[in-house]
């Protein structure tokens, strides 16, 4: 665990709540932020959030204080650090649309100084806090739409979306078109509910998951000439 007054390590991979991770049997050394970094502070229109803060906690805070722009995180379980590390989002909504600055290795860096894109952020260090310039107007209608959108996701254990959506297409559609929707390897399966979700029915292994990922990439490339890129982080 990384505590608030600890030196920033250079030989560890910091993880959030591991909602979008696939961890091998021999991963790089891992570390998590401690509860020191789970906090929310609102001063006038400046919102500061620790990167260990659960997304659900921030959503509840935004609803309570009528803050606009945070509705989309209802669809994204995990920690705020995990969100910023991969520029998490749903549809056109993503965290870098609303963040103002990120504290990286103890120094605040503006959003404009960070390289980021679709499900990607090059932080070049360990993010511990986020800063937002907020305004009033939490959109309950949008929240309802996003909650409905989650209904097409599996209810069993998974690591979230496995692949990024290619331009003008959907990874789930491609996986389904090559006949892999519902296909299993051991306890791991391409979900029957949404083909871009790799689900674990209990006791699934890294080897089984990696087999299905590689199989999907191979079949989609052979059939459509499209190279699927992992959204899930493989360690």
FINU-305934 format. One record per residue (C-alpha): residue in three letters; x, y negated, z negated. Coordinates in steps of 0.2 Angstrom, whole numbers, plus 5000, padded with zeros to 4 digits. Each point is the difference from the previous one (the first is absolute). Layout:
% FINU-305934
ALA:X:Y:Z
...
END
This chain:
% FINU-305934
UNK:5000:5000:5000
UNK:5006:4982:5004
UNK:4997:4989:4985
UNK:4999:4981:5002
UNK:5017:4996:4993
UNK:5009:5015:5009
UNK:5013:4997:5014
UNK:4993:5003:5017
UNK:5006:5017:5006
UNK:5008:5003:5017
UNK:5000:5019:4999
UNK:4981:5003:4998
UNK:4985:5000:5011
UNK:4986:4991:4991
UNK:4983:5008:5002
UNK:4983:4993:4996
UNK:4985:5012:4995
UNK:5006:5012:5014
UNK:4983:4999:5009
UNK:5008:5000:5017
UNK:5016:5010:4997
UNK:5005:5018:5005
UNK:5014:5005:4989
UNK:5012:5014:5005
UNK:5008:5013:4988
UNK:5016:4990:5000
UNK:4995:4981:5001
UNK:5012:4986:4997
UNK:5000:4994:4982
UNK:4984:4992:4996
UNK:4994:4986:4988
UNK:4984:4991:4995
UNK:4997:4983:4993
UNK:4994:5000:4982
UNK:4985:4993:4993
UNK:5010:4984:4997
UNK:4995:4996:5019
UNK:4982:5004:4998
UNK:4992:4983:4997
UNK:4989:4986:5008
UNK:5002:4982:4996
UNK:4989:4986:5008
UNK:5006:4982:4998
UNK:4989:4988:5010
UNK:5001:5007:5018
UNK:5016:5010:4997
UNK:4998:5018:4997
UNK:5015:5011:4994
UNK:4998:5018:5000
UNK:5013:5013:4994
UNK:5004:5014:5013
UNK:4995:5014:4988
UNK:4982:4993:4999
UNK:4987:5013:5006
UNK:4991:4993:5016
UNK:4983:5004:4991
UNK:5005:4989:4985
UNK:5004:4985:5012
UNK:4984:5003:5009
UNK:4990:4999:4984
UNK:5009:4984:4995
UNK:4996:4992:5017
UNK:4982:5005:4999
UNK:4999:4993:4982
UNK:5008:4983:5005
UNK:4992:4999:5017
UNK:5016:5000:5010
UNK:5000:5002:5019
UNK:5010:5011:5010
UNK:5002:5016:4989
UNK:4985:5009:5006
UNK:5010:5012:5011
UNK:5010:5008:4986
UNK:4984:5009:4995
UNK:5005:5013:5013
UNK:5018:5001:4995
UNK:5004:5010:4984
UNK:5018:4998:4992
UNK:5011:4986:4993
UNK:5002:4982:5007
UNK:5019:5004:5002
UNK:4995:5015:5012
UNK:4989:4989:5009
UNK:5013:4986:5004
UNK:5013:5013:5004
UNK:4990:5007:5015
UNK:4989:4984:5003
UNK:4985:5011:4996
UNK:4984:4996:5008
UNK:4984:5005:5008
UNK:4994:4995:5017
UNK:5006:4981:5003
UNK:5002:4998:4981
UNK:5017:5002:4992
UNK:5010:4994:4985
UNK:5012:4989:5010
UNK:4985:4990:5006
UNK:4997:4993:4982
UNK:5016:5001:4991
UNK:5010:4984:4998
UNK:5017:5006:4993
UNK:5008:5016:4993
UNK:5013:5001:4986
UNK:5014:5012:5007
UNK:5015:5004:4989
UNK:4995:4986:4988
UNK:4998:4986:5014
UNK:4984:4993:5007
UNK:5000:5002:5019
UNK:4986:4992:5011
UNK:4990:5010:5011
UNK:5007:4992:5015
UNK:5018:5005:4995
UNK:4995:5019:5000
UNK:4999:5011:5016
UNK:4983:5009:5000
UNK:4988:5007:5012
UNK:4986:5014:5002
UNK:5003:5011:4985
UNK:5018:4994:4998
UNK:5010:4988:4989
UNK:5018:4998:4999
UNK:5003:4995:4982
UNK:5019:5003:4999
UNK:4998:5003:4981
UNK:4988:5004:4986
UNK:4984:4990:4999
UNK:4994:4997:4982
UNK:4987:4985:5002
UNK:4989:4993:5013
UNK:4993:4982:5001
UNK:4984:4995:5008
UNK:4992:4983:5003
UNK:4982:5004:4997
UNK:4983:4992:5003
UNK:4982:5003:4995
UNK:4988:5011:5009
UNK:5001:5019:4997
UNK:4990:5008:5014
UNK:4988:5013:4993
UNK:4993:5004:5017
UNK:5017:5004:5007
UNK:5004:5010:4985
UNK:4984:5010:5003
UNK:5005:5003:5018
UNK:5018:5006:4995
UNK:4993:5012:4987
UNK:4988:5008:5014
UNK:5016:5001:5011
UNK:5008:5011:4987
UNK:4986:5013:5002
UNK:5009:5008:5015
UNK:5015:5004:4989
UNK:5002:5017:4992
UNK:4996:5002:4981
UNK:5014:5013:4997
UNK:5018:4996:4996
UNK:5010:4992:5014
UNK:5014:4988:5003
UNK:4989:4988:5010
UNK:5002:4996:5018
UNK:5014:5011:5007
UNK:5003:4990:5016
UNK:4999:4982:5005
UNK:4987:4997:5014
UNK:5009:4998:5017
UNK:4995:4984:5009
UNK:4982:5000:5007
UNK:4997:5018:4993
UNK:4998:5010:4984
UNK:5011:5013:4993
UNK:4985:5010:4993
UNK:4993:5001:5018
UNK:5016:5006:5008
UNK:5002:5013:4987
UNK:4982:5006:5002
UNK:5002:5000:5019
UNK:5015:5012:4999
UNK:4990:5012:4990
UNK:5008:4998:4983
UNK:4985:4993:4990
UNK:4997:5013:4986
UNK:5016:5010:5004
UNK:5009:5006:4985
UNK:5017:5006:4995
UNK:4999:5008:4983
UNK:4991:4988:4988
UNK:5003:4985:5011
UNK:4987:4995:5013
UNK:4996:4987:5013
UNK:4984:4994:4992
UNK:4983:5005:5008
UNK:4993:4983:4994
UNK:5014:4989:5008
UNK:5014:5008:5010
UNK:5013:4987:4995
UNK:4999:5006:4982
UNK:5011:5014:4995
UNK:4991:5008:4985
UNK:5006:5012:4986
UNK:4988:5013:4994
UNK:5012:5005:4986
UNK:5017:5006:5000
UNK:5005:4993:5016
UNK:5019:4998:5004
UNK:5011:4987:5008
UNK:5005:5013:5013
UNK:4982:5003:5005
UNK:4996:4981:5001
UNK:5015:4997:5010
UNK:4996:5014:5012
UNK:4982:4993:5004
UNK:5008:4982:5002
UNK:5013:5006:5012
UNK:4987:5011:5009
UNK:4988:4985:5003
UNK:5014:4989:5006
UNK:5005:5013:5012
UNK:4983:5004:5007
UNK:4995:4981:5002
UNK:5016:4996:5009
UNK:4998:5015:5012
UNK:4982:4996:5003
UNK:4999:4981:5000
UNK:5018:4995:5001
UNK:4998:4990:4984
UNK:5012:5001:4986
UNK:4992:5000:4983
UNK:5008:4990:4987
UNK:4998:5005:4981
UNK:4991:4988:4989
UNK:5003:5012:4985
UNK:5018:4998:4993
UNK:5010:5016:5000
UNK:5013:5001:4987
END
